[in-house]
Amino acid sequence: GMQLSGGERQRVALARAFLKDAPLLILDEPTSSVDVKTEAAILQAMERLMHGRTAFLITHRTSTLAACEVRLRLERGRLVEATPSVACGER
């Protein structure tokens, strides 16, 4: 079989998640294995595909959260902040 890179596997997994048309998605580091240009393209596509769905995006990159309506910040497994997106700055 053909070998896929980490970023390619990640894109296939995201495509499968969206094709299942689930109303709720939990995406753990959905762009961690891709370069900045590819991340921007993925996030743009995700923004279009997210209409009518709820998603939890788990990430260390704040740029990934730019289109999120609400950001939750956890420390040591506890919720320490819930902020509407317009009020969120880089942390």
GIHU-V533936 format. One record per backbone hydrogen bond with DSSP energy under -1.0 kcal/mol. CO is the residue of the C=O (numbers start at 1). NH is the residue of the N-H. E is the energy in kcal/mol with one decimal. If there is no record, write none. Layout:
BEGIN
co = [CO	CO]
nh = [NH	NH]
e = [E	E]
END
This chain:
BEGIN
co = [5	6	7	8	9	10	11	12	13	14	15	16	18	23	25	27	29	31	35	36	37	38	39	40	41	42	43	44	45	46	50	54	56	58	61	62	63	65	69	71	73	73	75	78	81	83	84	85]
nh = [9	10	11	12	13	14	15	16	17	18	19	20	21	54	56	58	32	34	39	40	41	42	43	44	45	46	47	48	49	50	53	25	27	29	64	65	66	68	85	83	80	81	78	75	73	71	87	88]
e = [-2.6	-2.1	-2.1	-2.2	-2.4	-2.2	-2.3	-2.4	-2.2	-2.2	-2.3	-1.5	-1.2	-3.0	-2.6	-3.0	-1.5	-1.3	-2.7	-2.2	-1.7	-2.6	-2.9	-2.1	-2.1	-2.8	-2.1	-1.4	-2.3	-1.6	-2.4	-2.5	-3.1	-3.7	-1.2	-1.4	-1.2	-1.8	-2.8	-2.7	-3.0	-1.2	-1.7	-2.5	-2.8	-2.9	-1.6	-1.4]
END
